[in-house]
């Protein structure tokens, strides 16, 4: 999967269908708390993102946005394990 800067990979509240390994680029993880967007993490190459929602089978608790051109590897539930 390729993303351009500003593109959203997943949004808070989305169903958890896939996790990702960030192969290239930088992604910001943010959540809406008390009426404000809060940056939770800045992730770079080698990071795994979105896996907890897939493992828990719960809606996403944060939004992931590309900060630079990104290349990600998608992982489905079977590849993560339960």
SULJOKA-V238201 format. One record per residue. N is the residue number from 1. NEAR is the number of other ideal C-beta (glycine too) atoms within 10 Angstrom. Layout:
# SULJOKA-V238201
[[N | NEAR] [N | NEAR]]
This chain:
# SULJOKA-V238201
[[1 | 12] [2 | 12] [3 | 21] [4 | 10] [5 | 12] [6 | 9] [7 | 14] [8 | 11] [9 | 21] [10 | 21] [11 | 13] [12 | 15] [13 | 11] [14 | 16] [15 | 12] [16 | 19] [17 | 13] [18 | 19] [19 | 22] [20 | 23] [21 | 16] [22 | 22] [23 | 14] [24 | 12] [25 | 19] [26 | 17] [27 | 23] [28 | 16] [29 | 21] [30 | 17] [31 | 14] [32 | 14] [33 | 10] [34 | 5] [35 | 5] [36 | 8] [37 | 13] [38 | 11] [39 | 11] [40 | 15] [41 | 12] [42 | 12] [43 | 19] [44 | 13] [45 | 12] [46 | 8] [47 | 16] [48 | 14] [49 | 19] [50 | 25] [51 | 18] [52 | 15] [53 | 20] [54 | 22] [55 | 14] [56 | 11] [57 | 10] [58 | 11] [59 | 12] [60 | 20] [61 | 15] [62 | 24] [63 | 19] [64 | 26] [65 | 21] [66 | 20] [67 | 15] [68 | 13] [69 | 13] [70 | 25] [71 | 13] [72 | 23] [73 | 12] [74 | 12] [75 | 16] [76 | 10] [77 | 15] [78 | 7] [79 | 12] [80 | 15] [81 | 8] [82 | 8]]
